[in-house]
Amino acid sequence: MDTLSVCERISDYVDWYAQQTPGQLAVVFGKQRLTYSELNRQVQACANALLALGIQKGDRVATL
């Protein structure tokens, strides 16, 4: 992926930034801080867990 403009999903956006600036701060929530690299690992783990449950492209998933 060359530019951010080709990102279609939020996971593409996170992955692009993780490749470009892995150590840059991505998320701050209270005292918790994640870099783009750390956030990307969590996004990928979540995606893999959903795939393992049988979730497919186009399925709707609620998050809390």
Residue frames relative to the residue before (quaternion, step in Angstrom):
aa qw qx qy qz dx dy dz
M 1.0000 0.0000 0.0000 0.0000 0.00 0.00 0.00
D 0.2701 -0.8128 0.5005 0.1263 3.57 -0.58 1.13
T 0.8231 0.0841 -0.0131 0.5614 3.56 0.90 -0.84
L 0.6284 -0.5520 0.4103 0.3634 3.49 -1.25 0.49
S 0.5920 0.6209 -0.3643 0.3624 3.60 1.08 -0.62
V 0.6707 0.4940 -0.3146 0.4551 3.63 1.14 -0.38
C 0.4548 0.6942 -0.4472 0.3335 3.60 1.25 0.01
E 0.1765 -0.8023 0.5656 0.0726 3.56 -0.77 1.06
R 0.7776 0.2320 -0.1152 0.5729 3.57 1.13 -0.60
I 0.6366 -0.5211 0.3939 0.4100 3.56 -1.21 0.39
S 0.6243 0.5400 -0.3483 0.4442 3.59 1.05 -0.68
D 0.6019 0.5409 -0.3543 0.4687 3.61 1.13 -0.60
Y 0.6338 0.5379 -0.3108 0.4608 3.54 1.01 -0.90
V 0.6759 0.4841 -0.2899 0.4741 3.59 0.84 -0.99
D 0.6590 0.5123 -0.3104 0.4549 3.58 0.90 -0.91
W 0.6397 0.5287 -0.3261 0.4527 3.59 0.95 -0.87
Y 0.6964 0.4585 -0.2761 0.4782 3.57 0.86 -0.93
A 0.6136 0.5420 -0.3521 0.4536 3.60 1.05 -0.66
Q 0.6650 0.4835 -0.3021 0.4824 3.58 1.06 -0.67
Q 0.7079 0.4693 -0.2566 0.4612 3.59 0.98 -0.86
T 0.8142 0.0206 0.0575 0.5774 3.58 0.87 -1.00
P 0.0953 -0.8659 0.4875 0.0580 3.60 0.58 1.13
G 0.7363 0.4289 -0.2400 0.4651 3.60 1.02 -0.68
Q 0.4981 0.6675 -0.4238 0.3561 3.59 1.26 -0.11
L 0.5333 -0.6333 0.4666 0.3112 3.54 -1.05 0.81
A 0.1691 -0.8143 0.5531 0.0495 3.56 -0.79 1.09
V 0.8149 0.0717 0.0281 0.5744 3.58 0.91 -0.95
V 0.0257 -0.7506 0.6599 0.0195 3.53 -1.11 0.82
F 0.0949 0.7700 -0.6226 0.1021 3.55 -0.79 1.07
G 0.7942 -0.1115 0.0234 0.5969 3.54 -0.17 1.28
K 0.7955 -0.2290 0.1980 0.5249 3.57 -0.71 -1.09
Q 0.5762 0.5952 -0.3738 0.4171 3.58 1.27 -0.15
R 0.0180 -0.7830 0.6214 -0.0224 3.54 -0.96 0.95
L 0.0680 -0.7916 0.6068 0.0232 3.57 -1.01 0.85
T 0.3619 -0.6812 0.5873 0.2452 3.55 -1.08 0.76
Y 0.6684 -0.4785 0.3596 0.4415 3.58 -1.26 0.18
S 0.6218 0.5394 -0.3439 0.4519 3.59 1.04 -0.68
E 0.6720 0.4850 -0.2874 0.4802 3.58 0.92 -0.91
L 0.6461 0.5127 -0.3145 0.4699 3.57 0.97 -0.86
N 0.6423 0.5279 -0.3242 0.4512 3.58 0.96 -0.84
R 0.6268 0.5251 -0.3380 0.4659 3.61 1.00 -0.76
Q 0.6742 0.4850 -0.2973 0.4710 3.59 0.96 -0.82
V 0.6224 0.5285 -0.3348 0.4703 3.60 1.03 -0.77
Q 0.6760 0.4898 -0.2939 0.4655 3.59 0.89 -0.93
A 0.6323 0.5223 -0.3331 0.4652 3.61 1.00 -0.76
C 0.6472 0.5099 -0.3110 0.4737 3.59 0.99 -0.83
A 0.6551 0.5129 -0.3072 0.4619 3.58 0.93 -0.91
N 0.6641 0.4998 -0.3025 0.4666 3.58 0.94 -0.85
A 0.6316 0.5218 -0.3321 0.4675 3.59 1.03 -0.73
L 0.6523 0.5038 -0.3150 0.4707 3.59 0.98 -0.81
L 0.6371 0.5184 -0.3249 0.4689 3.59 0.99 -0.81
A 0.6463 0.5273 -0.3120 0.4549 3.58 1.01 -0.83
L 0.6686 0.4826 -0.2879 0.4871 3.57 1.19 -0.55
G 0.5914 -0.6056 0.3517 0.3998 3.57 1.28 -0.07
I 0.3930 0.7046 -0.4945 0.3234 3.57 1.25 0.20
Q 0.1221 -0.8046 0.5800 0.0372 3.57 -0.92 0.94
K 0.6909 -0.4500 0.3571 0.4389 3.53 -1.32 0.30
G 0.7694 0.3185 -0.2617 0.4880 3.55 -0.88 1.02
D 0.5567 0.5840 -0.4013 0.4335 3.60 1.22 -0.34
R 0.3703 -0.7100 0.5531 0.2300 3.55 -1.14 0.65
V 0.0735 -0.7899 0.6087 -0.0063 3.53 -0.99 0.95
A 0.2561 -0.7567 0.5822 0.1514 3.58 -0.82 0.96
T 0.1393 -0.7704 0.6160 0.0875 3.55 -1.13 0.68
L 0.1912 -0.7628 0.6082 0.1075 3.53 -1.18 0.61
